[in-house]
Amino acid sequence: MTGLPTTASRADSDASAPQIQTILTAIASATSILVSSHARPDGDAIGSMLACGMMLEQLGKHADLVLSDRVPVIYRWLPCVETVAHSERISNAYDLVILLECDSVERSRLQGLDGMRIINIDHHASGHAFADINWIEPNASAVAEMVFELAVAAGAGLTADMATCLYTALLTDTGSFCYEGTDARTLELATELVNLGALPAQIAREVYFSNPLSKMVLLGAALSTLQRDGRVAWLWVTHQDMLRSEAEGEDCEGIVNYAIAIAGVDVAVLLRELPDHHVRLSLRSKGVVDVARVAETFGGGGHANASGCTLPGPLQDATATILQRLRTLV
């Protein structure tokens, strides 16, 4: 294989080598494979799934790609995205299940995985060794890094389609290379993926400049609620806002970034009222606060700079709860 990075990525270490080999051995012995990721999939989940599926095809292993939620609109242009099925229940029996970016089987929100052999590949600091084979690399900036390393170790050829999927995953999970943990190795991988055929300008247009009108209308509603108290900022959308704007849950993606972008704000939160009156929180930080740890205390998780969780409603109570917690940290 040609064109490999001149510097190894975070995932390519002596500590990771045994897990990679164990995963490849499990893949080699499997005749039926399922690849999935978490509910409410993001760019890393989808891009890494697609690249993993392409890698498995090169290894002569057909894999079914299944998510419990549909692929968001902004990722439906990705190569081979039509191979991703949407189902909340798995009816077939698989020799092997590969879960990407999940801290538990429940995070996938897939039913029917009981008794199947599971590989857990995750890069979150809040990750847990819940599977039969666990490869958790908190220093990787995206699961895309780990899938790349797996493909290299497997001897798969990195195609332009794979590079496009992995670059999209890397771009989105690093907050456009803004989050802590983005370093020379991250950018070297991005460069390698571009050399392999990923088109950065095109990918950025598809991800950031192809939003549906519903998202813009919802953004207006959210910004009208924006508040700040010292180094904490927050905004919210009600269920009625969602209905009026004809928005989907995926339309909330990125709205919290408008709050964290305020000068002098170190941590921000978007609260979304759900139909069942629970409240979904998206947390962002500039590095002073580890919002993954905050989310974990409420049963969620994620990255140090970007995480999420769900609180009981009503919206006013959930707002008071999270603000009380955040104010103790800044």
BELDAUR-V976049 format. One record per pair of residues at least 12 apart in sequence whose C-alpha atoms are under 6 Angstrom apart, sorted by sequence separation. I is the first residue (numbers start at 1). J is the second residue. D is the distance in whole Angstrom. If there is no record, write none. Layout:
[[I | J | D] [I | J | D]]
//
This chain:
[[119 | 131 | 6] [270 | 282 | 5] [292 | 304 | 5] [118 | 131 | 5] [123 | 136 | 5] [125 | 138 | 5] [222 | 235 | 6] [269 | 282 | 5] [291 | 304 | 5] [295 | 308 | 6] [118 | 132 | 5] [119 | 133 | 5] [120 | 134 | 5] [121 | 135 | 5] [122 | 136 | 5] [123 | 137 | 5] [124 | 138 | 5] [222 | 236 | 5] [256 | 270 | 5] [269 | 283 | 5] [290 | 304 | 4] [291 | 305 | 6] [295 | 309 | 5] [119 | 134 | 6] [121 | 136 | 6] [123 | 138 | 4] [222 | 237 | 5] [268 | 283 | 6] [292 | 307 | 5] [70 | 86 | 6] [268 | 284 | 5] [123 | 140 | 6] [267 | 284 | 6] [66 | 84 | 5] [68 | 86 | 6] [267 | 285 | 4] [65 | 84 | 5] [66 | 85 | 5] [67 | 86 | 5] [68 | 87 | 5] [266 | 285 | 6] [66 | 86 | 6] [68 | 88 | 5] [98 | 118 | 6] [123 | 143 | 6] [266 | 286 | 5] [285 | 305 | 5] [89 | 110 | 5] [96 | 117 | 5] [97 | 118 | 5] [98 | 119 | 5] [99 | 120 | 5] [100 | 121 | 5] [101 | 122 | 4] [284 | 305 | 5] [88 | 110 | 5] [89 | 111 | 4] [90 | 112 | 5] [96 | 118 | 6] [100 | 122 | 6] [144 | 166 | 5] [284 | 306 | 5] [89 | 112 | 6] [283 | 306 | 6] [103 | 127 | 5] [283 | 307 | 5] [103 | 128 | 5] [144 | 169 | 6] [283 | 308 | 6] [233 | 259 | 6] [282 | 308 | 5] [218 | 245 | 6] [281 | 308 | 5] [142 | 170 | 6] [217 | 245 | 6] [281 | 309 | 5] [34 | 63 | 6] [36 | 65 | 6] [39 | 68 | 6] [40 | 69 | 6] [281 | 310 | 6] [33 | 63 | 5] [34 | 64 | 5] [35 | 65 | 5] [36 | 66 | 5] [39 | 69 | 6] [163 | 193 | 5] [280 | 310 | 4] [34 | 65 | 6] [36 | 67 | 6] [142 | 173 | 6] [214 | 245 | 5] [279 | 310 | 6] [214 | 246 | 6] [279 | 311 | 5] [214 | 247 | 5] [231 | 264 | 6] [232 | 265 | 6] [278 | 311 | 6] [164 | 198 | 4] [231 | 265 | 4] [234 | 268 | 5] [236 | 270 | 5] [239 | 273 | 5] [278 | 312 | 5] [279 | 313 | 6] [163 | 198 | 5] [231 | 266 | 5] [232 | 267 | 5] [233 | 268 | 5] [234 | 269 | 5] [235 | 270 | 5] [236 | 271 | 5] [237 | 272 | 5] [238 | 273 | 5] [239 | 274 | 6] [278 | 313 | 5] [160 | 196 | 6] [215 | 251 | 5] [232 | 268 | 6] [234 | 270 | 6] [236 | 272 | 6] [277 | 313 | 5] [160 | 197 | 4] [68 | 109 | 6] [68 | 110 | 6] [33 | 94 | 6] [32 | 94 | 5] [35 | 97 | 6] [37 | 99 | 5] [32 | 95 | 5] [33 | 96 | 5] [34 | 97 | 5] [35 | 98 | 5] [36 | 99 | 5] [37 | 100 | 5] [33 | 97 | 6] [37 | 101 | 6] [38 | 102 | 6] [30 | 95 | 6] [38 | 107 | 5] [39 | 108 | 5] [38 | 108 | 4] [39 | 109 | 6] [37 | 108 | 6] [79 | 161 | 6] [48 | 144 | 5] [51 | 162 | 5] [19 | 135 | 6] [47 | 165 | 4] [48 | 166 | 6] [47 | 166 | 5] [47 | 169 | 5] [44 | 169 | 4] [43 | 169 | 5] [43 | 172 | 6] [44 | 173 | 6] [10 | 140 | 6] [74 | 207 | 5] [11 | 146 | 6] [126 | 301 | 6] [9 | 185 | 6] [124 | 302 | 6] [124 | 303 | 6]]
//
